[in-house]
Protein backbone atom coordinates (compact mmCIF):
# COMPACT_ATOMS: atom_id res chain seq x y z
CA UNK A 1 0.00 0.00 0.00
CA UNK A 2 2.90 2.34 0.64
CA UNK A 3 3.99 1.94 -2.96
CA UNK A 4 0.54 2.84 -4.24
CA UNK A 5 0.17 5.96 -2.09
CA UNK A 6 3.73 7.04 -2.83
CA UNK A 7 3.12 6.61 -6.54
CA UNK A 8 -0.01 8.80 -6.43
CA UNK A 9 1.71 11.55 -4.46
CA UNK A 10 4.96 11.51 -6.40
CA UNK A 11 3.11 11.77 -9.70
CA UNK A 12 1.39 14.86 -8.32
CA UNK A 13 4.59 16.39 -6.98
CA UNK A 14 7.50 15.40 -9.19
CA UNK A 15 6.92 17.66 -12.16
CA UNK A 16 5.41 20.56 -10.20
CA UNK A 17 7.09 20.97 -6.87
CA UNK A 18 7.05 24.57 -7.14
CA UNK A 19 4.25 29.28 -9.03
CA UNK A 20 5.29 32.83 -8.30
CA UNK A 21 5.02 36.62 -8.36
CA UNK A 22 7.23 38.32 -10.95
CA UNK A 23 10.57 39.00 -9.32
CA UNK A 24 13.10 41.78 -10.00
CA UNK A 25 10.66 44.29 -8.54
CA UNK A 26 13.18 47.12 -8.37
CA UNK A 27 14.48 47.30 -11.93
CA UNK A 28 11.08 46.68 -13.54
CA UNK A 29 9.91 50.05 -12.17
CA UNK A 30 13.19 51.91 -12.46
CA UNK A 31 13.46 55.13 -14.51
CA UNK A 32 16.59 53.49 -15.96
CA UNK A 33 15.02 50.04 -16.40
CA UNK A 34 15.35 49.87 -20.19
CA UNK A 35 14.26 46.50 -21.55
CA UNK A 36 13.30 45.07 -18.14
CA UNK A 37 10.81 47.90 -17.50
CA UNK A 38 9.07 47.20 -20.84
CA UNK A 39 8.26 43.67 -19.62
CA UNK A 40 6.22 45.35 -16.87
CA UNK A 41 4.66 47.98 -19.15
CA UNK A 42 5.61 48.56 -22.80
CA UNK A 43 4.85 52.28 -22.35
CA UNK A 44 7.82 52.50 -19.96
CA UNK A 45 9.98 52.35 -23.10
CA UNK A 46 9.36 55.98 -24.08
CA UNK A 47 8.92 57.08 -20.44
CA UNK A 48 12.49 56.08 -19.59
CA UNK A 49 15.78 57.77 -18.79
CA UNK A 50 17.76 55.10 -20.62
CA UNK A 51 18.69 56.29 -24.12
CA UNK A 52 19.81 52.93 -25.55
CA UNK A 53 20.59 49.48 -24.22
CA UNK A 54 21.94 46.09 -25.20
CA UNK A 55 20.79 43.51 -22.66
CA UNK A 56 23.19 40.58 -22.43
CA UNK A 57 21.38 38.38 -19.94
CA UNK A 58 18.92 38.37 -17.03
CA UNK A 59 18.25 35.48 -14.64
CA UNK A 60 15.24 35.58 -12.33
CA UNK A 61 14.18 32.68 -10.08
CA UNK A 62 10.93 32.73 -8.05
CA UNK A 63 9.59 30.03 -5.69
CA UNK A 64 6.48 30.13 -3.50
CA UNK A 65 4.38 27.80 -1.35
CA UNK A 66 1.14 28.60 0.44
CA UNK A 67 1.57 26.15 3.36
CA UNK A 68 4.53 23.79 3.04
CA UNK A 69 7.84 25.36 4.08
CA UNK A 70 11.34 24.17 3.39
CA UNK A 71 13.38 23.71 6.56
CA UNK A 72 17.02 24.61 5.93
CA UNK A 73 18.31 22.89 9.08
CA UNK A 74 16.54 19.65 8.24
CA UNK A 75 17.75 19.75 4.65
CA UNK A 76 21.39 20.37 5.55
CA UNK A 77 21.65 18.18 8.65
CA UNK A 78 19.22 15.32 8.07
CA UNK A 79 18.41 15.40 4.36
CA UNK A 80 14.72 15.88 5.28
CA UNK A 81 12.93 18.48 3.15
CA UNK A 82 10.04 19.31 5.46
CA UNK A 83 9.29 19.05 9.17
CA UNK A 84 6.85 16.25 9.92
CA UNK A 85 4.49 15.76 12.86
CA UNK A 86 2.49 12.58 12.41
CA UNK A 87 0.53 12.81 15.62
CA UNK A 88 -1.68 15.69 14.56
CA UNK A 89 -2.82 14.01 11.35
CA UNK A 90 -2.98 10.31 12.23
CA UNK A 91 -6.36 8.73 11.42
CA UNK A 92 -7.71 12.03 10.12
CA UNK A 93 -9.63 12.18 6.88
CA UNK A 94 -7.32 13.76 4.31
CA UNK A 95 -9.60 16.28 2.60
CA UNK A 96 -9.25 19.43 0.57
CA UNK A 97 -9.16 21.65 3.68
CA UNK A 98 -5.59 20.42 4.15
CA UNK A 99 -4.50 21.08 0.57
CA UNK A 100 -1.42 23.01 -0.41
CA UNK A 101 0.05 24.51 -3.59
CA UNK A 102 3.48 25.33 -5.00
CA UNK A 103 4.53 27.72 -7.71
CA UNK A 104 7.87 28.22 -9.41
CA UNK A 105 9.07 30.35 -12.33
CA UNK A 106 12.55 30.56 -13.81
CA UNK A 107 13.09 33.36 -16.35
CA UNK A 108 16.05 33.77 -18.70
CA UNK A 109 15.88 37.08 -20.59
CA UNK A 110 18.18 38.33 -23.33
CA UNK A 111 19.70 39.14 -25.64
CA UNK A 112 17.70 42.30 -26.31
CA UNK A 113 18.14 45.77 -27.81
CA UNK A 114 16.33 49.00 -26.94
CA UNK A 115 16.38 52.55 -28.35
CA UNK A 116 14.76 55.71 -27.01
CA UNK A 117 14.47 58.83 -29.18
CA UNK A 118 14.30 62.10 -27.18
CA UNK A 119 12.07 60.44 -24.58
CA UNK A 120 9.20 60.60 -27.07
CA UNK A 121 9.49 57.34 -28.99
CA UNK A 122 11.06 54.00 -28.13
CA UNK A 123 11.47 50.64 -29.83
CA UNK A 124 12.93 47.36 -28.67
CA UNK A 125 13.45 43.74 -29.67
CA UNK A 126 13.71 41.27 -26.81
CA UNK A 127 13.90 37.53 -26.22
CA UNK A 128 12.92 35.52 -23.17
CA UNK A 129 12.58 31.90 -22.05
CA UNK A 130 10.42 30.89 -19.08
CA UNK A 131 9.98 27.65 -17.15
CA UNK A 132 6.66 27.41 -15.27
CA UNK A 133 5.90 24.69 -12.71
CA UNK A 134 2.81 24.72 -10.55
CA UNK A 135 0.92 22.37 -8.28
CA UNK A 136 -2.58 23.18 -7.05
CA UNK A 137 -4.53 21.60 -4.18
CA UNK A 138 -2.33 18.60 -3.30
CA UNK A 139 -2.62 16.83 0.07
CA UNK A 140 -0.20 18.32 2.57
CA UNK A 141 0.10 15.42 5.02
CA UNK A 142 0.74 12.74 2.44
CA UNK A 143 3.39 14.86 0.76
CA UNK A 144 5.20 15.38 4.05
CA UNK A 145 5.09 11.66 4.72
CA UNK A 146 6.48 10.70 1.33
CA UNK A 147 9.42 13.05 1.84
CA UNK A 148 10.14 12.33 5.51
CA UNK A 149 9.03 8.81 6.50
CA UNK A 150 10.70 5.54 5.63
CA UNK A 151 7.69 3.42 6.66
CA UNK A 152 4.63 5.05 5.18
CA UNK A 153 1.54 2.95 5.85
CA UNK A 154 -1.88 3.93 4.57
CA UNK A 155 -3.43 2.51 7.76
CA UNK A 156 -2.00 5.51 9.58
CA UNK A 157 -4.43 7.69 7.66
CA UNK A 158 -8.15 7.93 7.18
CA UNK A 159 -9.89 8.33 3.86
CA UNK A 160 -7.98 10.27 1.22
CA UNK A 161 -10.46 12.55 -0.52
CA UNK A 162 -9.55 15.13 -3.19
CA UNK A 163 -12.28 16.95 -5.12
CA UNK A 164 -9.68 18.59 -7.37
CA UNK A 165 -5.95 18.37 -7.95
CA UNK A 166 -3.85 19.86 -10.74
CA UNK A 167 -0.22 20.04 -11.73
CA UNK A 168 1.24 21.51 -14.89
CA UNK A 169 4.52 22.40 -16.53
CA UNK A 170 5.09 24.82 -19.39
CA UNK A 171 8.40 25.74 -21.02
CA UNK A 172 8.12 28.55 -23.53
CA UNK A 173 10.21 31.15 -25.28
CA UNK A 174 9.18 34.36 -27.03
CA UNK A 175 10.56 37.13 -29.18
CA UNK A 176 8.89 40.50 -28.72
CA UNK A 177 8.74 43.75 -30.69
CA UNK A 178 7.95 46.62 -28.33
CA UNK A 179 7.01 50.17 -29.31
CA UNK A 180 5.89 53.19 -27.31
CA UNK A 181 5.27 56.89 -27.85
CA UNK A 182 4.38 60.10 -26.05
CA UNK A 183 0.83 60.97 -27.10
CA UNK A 184 0.17 63.95 -24.85
CA UNK A 185 2.55 66.70 -23.72
CA UNK A 186 1.38 69.63 -21.63
CA UNK A 187 3.46 71.87 -19.42
CA UNK A 188 3.31 69.60 -16.39
CA UNK A 189 1.62 66.49 -17.72
CA UNK A 190 2.70 63.77 -20.16
CA UNK A 191 1.01 60.59 -21.32
CA UNK A 192 2.74 57.61 -22.94
CA UNK A 193 1.23 54.51 -24.52
CA UNK A 194 2.90 51.31 -25.66
CA UNK A 195 2.33 47.82 -26.97
CA UNK A 196 4.31 44.65 -27.60
CA UNK A 197 3.72 42.03 -30.25
CA UNK A 198 5.11 38.67 -29.14
CA UNK A 199 5.61 35.42 -30.98
CA UNK A 200 5.60 32.49 -28.55
CA UNK A 201 7.11 29.07 -29.06
CA UNK A 202 5.98 26.27 -26.76
CA UNK A 203 8.94 23.98 -26.04
CA UNK A 204 7.11 21.51 -23.80
CA UNK A 205 3.86 21.26 -21.86
CA UNK A 206 2.39 18.80 -19.37
CA UNK A 207 -0.90 18.96 -17.49
CA UNK A 208 -2.38 16.48 -15.02
CA UNK A 209 -5.82 16.98 -13.43
CA UNK A 210 -7.52 14.73 -10.92
CA UNK A 211 -11.12 14.96 -9.75
CA UNK A 212 -13.20 12.99 -7.25
CA UNK A 213 -10.23 11.05 -5.88
CA UNK A 214 -11.30 8.76 -3.02
CA UNK A 215 -9.08 6.15 -1.35
CA UNK A 216 -10.50 4.63 1.84
CA UNK A 217 -8.49 1.80 3.47
CA UNK A 218 -11.04 1.36 6.29
CA UNK A 219 -13.55 -0.10 3.82
CA UNK A 220 -11.26 -3.01 2.90
CA UNK A 221 -10.16 -5.99 4.95
CA UNK A 222 -6.40 -6.56 4.74
CA UNK A 223 -5.98 -3.17 3.16
CA UNK A 224 -2.22 -3.68 2.79
CA UNK A 225 -2.88 -6.27 0.08
CA UNK A 226 -5.83 -4.70 -1.74
CA UNK A 227 -6.40 -1.06 -2.66
CA UNK A 228 -9.83 0.39 -3.39
CA UNK A 229 -10.13 3.75 -5.02
CA UNK A 230 -12.27 6.01 -7.18
CA UNK A 231 -10.93 8.75 -9.42
CA UNK A 232 -11.34 10.73 -12.62
CA UNK A 233 -7.94 11.67 -14.04
CA UNK A 234 -6.92 13.55 -17.19
CA UNK A 235 -3.45 13.88 -18.68
CA UNK A 236 -2.12 15.95 -21.59
CA UNK A 237 1.44 16.47 -22.76
CA UNK A 238 3.26 17.78 -25.80
CA UNK A 239 6.97 17.76 -26.71
CA UNK A 240 8.71 18.33 -30.06
CA UNK A 241 8.27 15.35 -32.40
CA UNK A 242 12.02 14.87 -32.84
CA UNK A 243 12.96 15.78 -29.27
CA UNK A 244 15.73 13.59 -27.86
CA UNK A 245 18.19 15.16 -25.46
CA UNK A 246 20.59 12.27 -26.03
CA UNK A 247 20.44 12.31 -29.82
CA UNK A 248 23.77 13.99 -30.43
CA UNK A 249 25.81 12.29 -27.71
CA UNK A 250 24.58 8.72 -27.63
CA UNK A 251 24.32 7.54 -24.04
CA UNK A 252 25.91 10.66 -22.52
CA UNK A 253 24.26 13.94 -21.60
CA UNK A 254 25.71 17.39 -22.18
CA UNK A 255 24.46 20.93 -21.68
CA UNK A 256 24.98 21.65 -25.38
CA UNK A 257 22.85 18.72 -26.49
CA UNK A 258 19.98 19.81 -24.24
CA UNK A 259 20.06 23.36 -25.64
CA UNK A 260 20.33 22.15 -29.22
CA UNK A 261 17.39 19.75 -28.96
CA UNK A 262 15.17 22.03 -26.87
CA UNK A 263 15.46 25.51 -28.33
CA UNK A 264 15.69 24.59 -32.01
CA UNK A 265 12.42 22.69 -31.92
CA UNK A 266 8.91 23.42 -30.67
CA UNK A 267 5.68 21.61 -29.81
CA UNK A 268 3.38 24.62 -30.10
CA UNK A 269 3.13 28.22 -31.25
CA UNK A 270 1.13 31.29 -30.34
CA UNK A 271 0.82 35.04 -30.85
CA UNK A 272 0.13 37.52 -28.07
CA UNK A 273 1.42 40.68 -26.50
CA UNK A 274 1.24 43.45 -23.92
CA UNK A 275 -0.47 46.86 -23.74
CA UNK A 276 0.00 49.74 -21.33
CA UNK A 277 -0.07 53.45 -20.53
CA UNK A 278 2.10 55.66 -18.31
CA UNK A 279 1.33 59.12 -16.90
CA UNK A 280 4.05 61.51 -15.73
CA UNK A 281 3.29 64.83 -14.10
CA UNK A 282 4.26 67.42 -11.51
CA UNK A 283 2.10 67.87 -8.41
CA UNK A 284 3.14 70.23 -5.58
CA UNK A 285 6.60 70.46 -7.15
CA UNK A 286 7.01 66.72 -6.90
CA UNK A 287 7.17 64.35 -9.86
CA UNK A 288 4.39 61.78 -10.06
CA UNK A 289 4.30 58.61 -12.13
CA UNK A 290 1.39 56.21 -12.69
CA UNK A 291 1.27 53.06 -14.79
CA UNK A 292 -1.35 50.55 -15.97
CA UNK A 293 -0.68 47.52 -18.16
CA UNK A 294 -1.89 44.05 -19.11
CA UNK A 295 0.87 41.62 -20.07
CA UNK A 296 1.08 38.17 -21.68
CA UNK A 297 -2.26 38.35 -23.48
CA UNK A 298 -2.78 35.23 -25.60
CA UNK A 299 -2.18 31.49 -25.62
CA UNK A 300 -0.04 28.73 -27.13
CA UNK A 301 -1.63 26.04 -29.29
CA UNK A 302 0.16 22.75 -28.64
CA UNK A 303 -0.53 20.89 -31.88
CA UNK A 304 2.87 20.54 -33.53
CA UNK A 305 4.62 18.07 -31.27
CA UNK A 306 4.39 14.55 -30.01
CA UNK A 307 0.97 14.71 -28.39
CA UNK A 308 -0.12 12.42 -25.55
CA UNK A 309 -3.52 12.49 -23.87
CA UNK A 310 -5.22 10.03 -21.54
CA UNK A 311 -8.24 9.75 -19.28
CA UNK A 312 -8.59 7.38 -16.34
CA UNK A 313 -11.95 6.67 -14.68
CA UNK A 314 -12.42 4.30 -11.73
CA UNK A 315 -15.44 3.85 -9.47
CA UNK A 316 -14.80 1.89 -6.24
CA UNK A 317 -12.27 -0.33 -7.97
CA UNK A 318 -10.36 -2.97 -5.97
CA UNK A 319 -6.91 -3.94 -7.26
CA UNK A 320 -4.54 -6.41 -5.54
CA UNK A 321 -1.20 -4.85 -4.67
CA UNK A 322 0.64 -7.84 -6.15
CA UNK A 323 -0.71 -6.99 -9.60
CA UNK A 324 1.40 -3.82 -9.69
CA UNK A 325 4.58 -5.94 -9.71
CA UNK A 326 3.58 -7.25 -13.14
CA UNK A 327 2.33 -3.92 -14.44
CA UNK A 328 2.33 -4.14 -18.28
CA UNK A 329 4.03 -1.81 -20.75
CA UNK A 330 2.45 -0.21 -23.81
CA UNK A 331 -0.91 1.57 -24.08
CA UNK A 332 -2.85 -1.43 -25.40
CA UNK A 333 -1.56 -3.75 -22.66
CA UNK A 334 -2.22 -1.19 -19.93
CA UNK A 335 -5.74 -0.60 -21.21
CA UNK A 336 -6.49 -4.34 -21.16
CA UNK A 337 -4.94 -4.77 -17.69
CA UNK A 338 -7.05 -1.89 -16.32
CA UNK A 339 -10.24 -3.15 -17.98
CA UNK A 340 -9.87 -6.48 -16.12
CA UNK A 341 -10.37 -4.52 -12.87
CA UNK A 342 -13.13 -2.22 -14.15
CA UNK A 343 -10.94 0.80 -14.85
CA UNK A 344 -11.68 2.81 -18.00
CA UNK A 345 -8.60 4.15 -19.77
CA UNK A 346 -8.76 6.10 -23.00
CA UNK A 347 -5.63 7.36 -24.76
CA UNK A 348 -5.12 9.63 -27.72
CA UNK A 349 -3.05 12.43 -29.24
CA UNK A 350 -5.25 15.49 -28.81
CA UNK A 351 -4.01 19.04 -29.35
CA UNK A 352 -4.85 21.63 -26.68
CA UNK A 353 -4.56 25.32 -25.76
CA UNK A 354 -2.24 26.48 -22.96
CA UNK A 355 -3.22 29.97 -21.76
CA UNK A 356 -0.45 32.49 -21.09
CA UNK A 357 0.16 33.96 -17.59
CA UNK A 358 -1.91 37.10 -18.23
CA UNK A 359 -1.81 39.69 -15.44
CA UNK A 360 -3.01 43.21 -14.64
CA UNK A 361 -0.30 45.56 -13.33
CA UNK A 362 -0.75 48.87 -11.50
CA UNK A 363 1.95 51.23 -10.27
CA UNK A 364 2.13 54.71 -8.72
CA UNK A 365 5.24 56.62 -7.65
CA UNK A 366 5.95 59.95 -5.94
CA UNK A 367 9.24 61.80 -5.68
CA UNK A 368 9.93 62.52 -2.01
CA UNK A 369 13.39 64.07 -2.27
CA UNK A 370 15.84 64.66 -5.08
CA UNK A 371 16.70 61.20 -6.41
CA UNK A 372 14.51 59.47 -3.81
CA UNK A 373 11.14 57.99 -4.84
CA UNK A 374 8.51 55.81 -3.17
CA UNK A 375 6.29 53.60 -5.31
CA UNK A 376 3.29 51.36 -4.77
CA UNK A 377 2.86 48.36 -7.10
CA UNK A 378 0.08 45.79 -7.38
CA UNK A 379 -0.53 42.87 -9.72
CA UNK A 380 -3.51 40.55 -10.24
CA UNK A 381 -3.63 37.22 -12.05
CA UNK A 382 -5.92 37.29 -15.12
CA UNK A 383 -5.01 33.86 -16.52
CA UNK A 384 -7.92 31.77 -17.80
CA UNK A 385 -8.27 29.24 -14.98
CA UNK A 386 -10.94 27.30 -16.89
CA UNK A 387 -8.24 26.13 -19.30
CA UNK A 388 -4.77 24.67 -18.97
CA UNK A 389 -2.69 27.66 -17.94
CA UNK A 390 0.42 29.06 -16.32
CA UNK A 391 0.18 32.05 -14.00
CA UNK A 392 1.86 34.50 -11.67
CA UNK A 393 0.47 35.25 -8.22
CA UNK A 394 -0.99 38.54 -7.04
CA UNK A 395 0.95 40.90 -4.80
CA UNK A 396 1.14 44.42 -3.38
CA UNK A 397 4.52 46.09 -2.87
CA UNK A 398 5.85 49.36 -1.44
CA UNK A 399 9.14 50.24 -3.17
CA UNK A 400 11.40 52.99 -1.76
CA UNK A 401 14.28 53.72 -4.14
CA UNK A 402 17.24 56.03 -4.54
CA UNK A 403 18.44 56.43 -8.09
CA UNK A 404 21.02 58.24 -10.20
CA UNK A 405 22.32 57.73 -13.72
CA UNK A 406 24.90 55.09 -12.73
CA UNK A 407 23.85 53.87 -9.28
CA UNK A 408 20.52 52.76 -7.84
CA UNK A 409 19.20 50.93 -4.78
CA UNK A 410 15.71 49.72 -3.88
CA UNK A 411 14.09 48.12 -0.84
CA UNK A 412 10.70 46.56 -1.76
CA UNK A 413 8.32 45.45 0.98
CA UNK A 414 5.84 42.99 -0.52
CA UNK A 415 2.76 41.06 0.54
CA UNK A 416 2.13 38.00 -1.62
CA UNK A 417 -1.49 36.81 -1.82
CA UNK A 418 -0.51 33.25 -2.73
CA UNK A 419 2.07 32.45 -0.05
CA UNK A 420 0.33 34.89 2.34
CA UNK A 421 3.55 36.29 3.75
CA UNK A 422 5.40 39.61 3.86
CA UNK A 423 8.73 39.82 2.05
CA UNK A 424 11.55 42.34 2.37
CA UNK A 425 13.79 42.75 -0.64
CA UNK A 426 17.02 44.53 -1.52
CA UNK A 427 18.54 45.23 -4.92
CA UNK A 428 21.21 47.33 -6.62
CA UNK A 429 22.13 48.65 -10.06
CA UNK A 430 25.83 49.34 -10.37
CA UNK A 431 26.37 50.86 -13.80
CA UNK A 432 25.78 47.93 -16.17
CA UNK A 433 25.29 45.15 -13.59
CA UNK A 434 22.27 44.66 -11.35
CA UNK A 435 21.35 42.04 -8.75
CA UNK A 436 19.17 41.46 -5.72
CA UNK A 437 16.28 39.58 -4.18
CA UNK A 438 12.64 40.37 -3.45
CA UNK A 439 12.86 38.10 -0.38
CA UNK A 440 16.24 38.44 1.31
CA UNK A 441 14.82 37.37 4.70
CA UNK A 442 14.26 33.85 3.35
CA UNK A 443 18.02 33.26 3.71
CA UNK A 444 17.79 33.92 7.45
CA UNK A 445 14.55 32.10 8.24
CA UNK A 446 14.41 28.56 9.52
CA UNK A 447 11.31 27.71 7.47
CA UNK A 448 11.11 29.15 3.97
CA UNK A 449 7.83 29.54 2.07
CA UNK A 450 9.30 31.67 -0.71
CA UNK A 451 12.59 32.39 -2.42
CA UNK A 452 13.74 34.87 -5.07
CA UNK A 453 16.99 36.07 -6.60
CA UNK A 454 17.90 37.84 -9.82
CA UNK A 455 20.92 39.20 -11.67
CA UNK A 456 21.58 40.74 -15.05
CA UNK A 457 24.18 42.43 -17.24
CA UNK A 458 23.63 45.07 -19.88
CA UNK A 459 25.44 47.82 -21.77
CA UNK A 460 23.46 51.06 -21.76
CA UNK A 461 23.63 54.77 -22.34
CA UNK A 462 21.50 57.08 -20.19
CA UNK A 463 20.27 60.58 -20.83
CA UNK A 464 22.31 63.48 -19.47
CA UNK A 465 21.90 64.74 -15.93
CA UNK A 466 20.22 67.88 -17.31
CA UNK A 467 17.49 65.88 -19.05
CA UNK A 468 16.96 63.63 -16.01
CA UNK A 469 16.68 66.63 -13.65
CA UNK A 470 14.31 68.35 -16.09
CA UNK A 471 12.03 65.30 -16.04
CA UNK A 472 11.93 65.36 -12.24
CA UNK A 473 11.08 69.07 -11.99
N, C-alpha and C positions, 0 to 999 in steps of 0.2 A: 504493500500500500504506500510505503514511503516513496517508492519509485514513481508511482502514478501521480501522487500529489506534487512531487518535485518536478516531474515533467510538465504538468499543467503550469506551475508557477514560473518555471524557468522559461517556458515558451513566451509567457506574458512579459517577462522581465528582460530577457537577454538582448533583444534588439532595441529596447527602448528604456534603458535604465534612467534615462535622464529626460525641458521646454522652458523658454526664458524671455525676460525683458531684453530689449536691445541694449547692449552694453555701450561703452565708449561715450558715456553721457556728456562729458565735458567738451570734446572736440566737435561733436555733432551740432552743438549750439554755439560754437565759437565764431567770432567775427572773422577769424582767420582759418576757418575750417576747411575751405576749399572743397575738394571732392567729397570728403566725409560729411560735410554739412548738407550737400545736395541729396544724400541718401535719406536724410531726415525730412527735407523739404526742398524740392528742385528750385523754388524761388530764392533760396539762400544763395544760389549761384551769382545772381546779379547783385544781391544785397550782401556783398562780402568785401572784406578788406584785403583779400588775396588777389593779386593781379593775374598770376599764372601759376600752374602747378603741374608737376609730374609725380604722380603717386607711384612709389615702387612696390610697397606691400603694406598690408594691414592685417593683423591677426586679432581676433576677438572671440573669446570663449566665455559662454554663459551657462551656468547650471543652477537649477532650482528644484526644490521639493516642497510639497505642502505640509507633510507630516514627518516623513522618515528623514533622519539626520545622520550624516556620516560622523563617526566618532574617531578623531585623529589618534587618540591614545590607543584605542582598541585596534585600529588598523596597523599602527606601527609596532605595538608590543605583542599583540596576540593574533594578528592576521584576521580579526573579526571586523566586518564592515559596520555592523550596527549593534547597539546595545540591545539585549534581549531579556525580557522578564516574563517567563512562562506562566507564572502564578496568576497574573491578572487576566489571562485570556484562556486558561485551561477550561475545557468543557463549555465554552461560550459558543453561541451560534455566530459564525463568521459572516456577517451581512455587510451591506453597502455602507452602513454608518461608520464602519472602520476602514473605509477605502482610503487609498492615497494615490498621488500622482507625481510623476517626475517630468521635467522638461530640460532639454539641452539643445543649444545651438552653437555650432562652430562656424565662424565666418572668416573667409580668406578673400580680401579685397585687393585689387590691383592686378596688373598695371592700369593706370588711368591718366588722362590728360584733361586739363581745365584751363579756360581762358576767360578773362573778364575785361571788357572794354569800357573804360571810364565809369565803372560802377553803374552802367545802364543796361548793358547786355552781357550775357555770359553763355558759354557753350562748353560741354564736356563729353568725353567718351570714357566710360568706365566698365570694368569687368569685376565679377564677384562670384564666388562659389560658396554655397552654404550647405551644411549638414544638419538636418533637423531630426531629433529623436524625441518621441514623447510617449508617455504611458499614462492612461487615464483610468481611474477607479479600480485599481488593483487591491487585493486584500493585504493589509498591512502585516497582520500577525503571521500569515503563512510565509510571506516574503522574508521576514526576520528569521523565521525558523529555518528556512532553506539556507540562508547565509550563515547562521550561527550554530546550528545544532547538528551533531553527528548522528543522532538517533531520532529522526523525525518519525512519529507514529500518528496516523490519522485518528487513532482512538483517544489521543489527547485533546481532540477538538470536537466541537459539535458540528452541526450541519454547516456546510460551506455553500452560501447562497450569494450569487452575484446577478443582479438584474442587468448590468451592463459593464463591459470591460473593453477597452480599446488600446491598441498600441500601434504606432506607425513610424516609419522612417522615410525620409525624403532627402535625396541628394540632388542638388540642382545648381546650375551655373547660369549666369545671364550677362549679356552685354547691353549697356544702356546708352542712349543718346539723350543728353539733358540740355534743355535750353531755358533761359529765363530773361525777363526784360522789365525795365521800369516803365510802368504804364501811367503813372500819375506823379507829378512833381510840382508841389506848391512850396511856399517859402519854408514852412516847418513840417511839411508832411510829404511822405513818399510812399508809393505802393508798388510792389513788385509781384509778378506772377511767373509761374514756371511749370514745366511739365517734362516728364521723362517717358520715352518710348523704349521698352525693354523686350528683348528677345530671349526667352527662357529655354534652356535645354535640360530636360529631366534625365539625370544619369542613372538613377535607380529609385525605386519606390516599393514599399511594403506596407500593407495594412492588415491588421488582424482585429476582428470584432467578435466578442462573445456576448450572448444574451441568454437570460433564463438559465444560468448555470446553477445546478443543484446537486451536491454530493453529500449524502447523509449516511455515515457508517453505522448509526444506531439502528437503522432499519434492517441491517443484514447480520445474520449470524456468521461468526467467523469472518469478520470484515477484513482481516488481513489477507484472506485468500480470494475474496470476491469483492469487486467494486461495483457499486450501483451509482449511476449518474444520469442527469438530464442536461442537455445543452443545445444551443443553436449557435453555431460558429460560422464565420465567414472569413475567407482569406483571399487577398489579392496581392500580386507582386508583378513587377516588371523590371527587367534588366536588359541591356543591349543584347541583340541576337548573337553577336560574335564575341561577347564578353568572356574573357578567360585571363585572369590575372597571372596565370602561369604560362601563357602561350609562348612568350618569347624567351623563357629561361628554363623550360622543361620542368623539373621537379623542384627548382629553387625559386625563391621569391625575392624580388628586389623592388626598391622604391620606384625606380624608373619604369619597370614593367607595369606597376599599378597605375602610375600616371598615364602611361601610353594607352593602356586598355580602357581606362575610365574616361578620360577627358577628350579622347578622339572619337568617342562613340556616344550614342544617346538612345534612351528608350522612349522618350516623349518630347514634345515641343509645345510651346505656348507663347502668346504675345500678351503683354500687359504694360503697366507703367505706373507713374506717380503724378499727382497734381498738387499744387499748393500756392499759397499767397503769403506775402510778408509785408507788414506795415512798419515804417520807421518814422518817428516824429519827435518833436521837442515839446515837453510839457514841464512848466515851472523850471525852465533852464536845465532840464535833465532829459537825456535821450531815452526814448521808449521804443521797444521793439516787440512786435506781436506776430505770431506765426500760426498758420493752420494748414495741414496737409493730410492727404490720404495716400498711403504708399502700398506697393505690391498689389495693385488691382489686376485681377486676371486669374488664370489657371493653366495647368499643364495637362495636356491630353496624352496619357500613356497608352499608345497604340502602335509604337514602332519597334518594340523590343520583344524579348521572349516573355510572353504573358503567361501567368499562372493564376488560376482562380479555383476556389473550392468552397463547398458548403458542407457542413457536418451537422446533422440533426439526430438527437437521441432523446428518447422519452422513457425514463426509468429503466434503463438498460443495465443488465448485470453481465459483467465480463470477468472470467477467472484471471487472476493475476498471472498465472503460469502461461497464459496465451500470449502475453506480451514478450516472452522470451523467444517466441517463434514468429515475431511480427514480420509480415511479408514485405517485399520490396516491389515497387512498380505500382502505378495507379490502379490498373485492373485487378491485381492481386489484393491490394488494400481494400478496394471497393467490395470484392467478394468476401474477404475476411470480415469486414464490418457488417455486411448484410447478414451473415450467419448469426450475428448477435442482435439484429434488429436496428442497426445503425444505418442511416441514409447518408451516403457520401456522393456528392456530385462534383465533378471536376470539369474544367474548361480552360479557355484562353481568352477571357473577355478583356476588352479595353476599358479604361475608366478615367475619370477626371480627378485630378488632385488640385484642390483649391490652394491658392497662394496665401501667405500669412498677412492678409490685408489688415491695416490698422489705421486708426484716426489719431493724429498727433496735434497737440496744442502746446503753445509756448508763449510766455510773456516775460519781458526783461526790462529792468529799470536801472539806469546809471545812478549809483549812489555817490561815488566820488570819481575823480579823474582816474580812468583805467580800472575802476572797480565797479562791477555789475552784479546784480542779484536776479536770477531768473527762476521761473516756476514752469515746470514741464509736466505734461500728463499725456498718457497714451492709452487707447482702448482697443481691444481686439475686435476686428470686424470680420474675421474669417468665417466662411460658410460652414458652420458646425454640422449641418445636415448632410454634408458630403465628406469624403476623405479629404483631410486638410492638414496643413502645418500652421502653427500660429505662435505669436509672441504673447506674453502676458501683460496685463495692464499695470500701470504704476503711476505714482505722483512723486515728483522730485523737486526739491529746492536746491538751486545751484549757485552759490556764491563763486565769483571768479575775479581774478586780477589778470589783466592782459596788456601786452605791448606787442610791438611788431615782431620781436624775436623770442620773447619769453611769455609764458602763460601758466597759470596754476588754477585748478578748480577743486572744489570740495562739495560734491553732491550728497545730499541727504535724501534718501529714497524710501518710500513705502511701496512694497510690491504686493499686489492684490492676490497673487497666486500662492506665493510662499508665506504671505501674511507676516512679514517681518520688516523691520527698519534696517536700512543699510547705510553705512557711511563710506563714501568713496574719496579717492585722492588721485589726481592726475596732473601731468606736466607736459608742456610743449617747450622743448629746448631747440630753438631754430628749426631744423628739419626733422628732428626725432621727437616722438611723443609716446608716452606710456602711462599706465595707471590701472586702477581697479575701481569699479563701482561698489565694491564690498570688501574693503581692506580688513574689516574686523573679523571676517571669516577665518583669517590666518591665525587669530588669537583665541578664537572660541574653541571650546572642547567639542561641542556638537555643531555641525555645519549643515544648514539647510540650503545655502546658496553659495555660489562661487563665481567670480568674474575677474578676468584680466585681459588687457589689450596692449598692443604696441604697434607702431607703424613708422615708416620712413618715407620721406618725400623730399623733393627739391622744389622750392617755391620762391616766387618773388612777390613781395607785399607792396601795397601802395605807400607813398611817402608819409612821413609823420604829419605833414601839413594836411593831406587829404583825410587821414584818419581822425585828426583833431577836429577838422571841419565837420565830419560826419557826426561827431559826438556833441558838437555845440548846438 
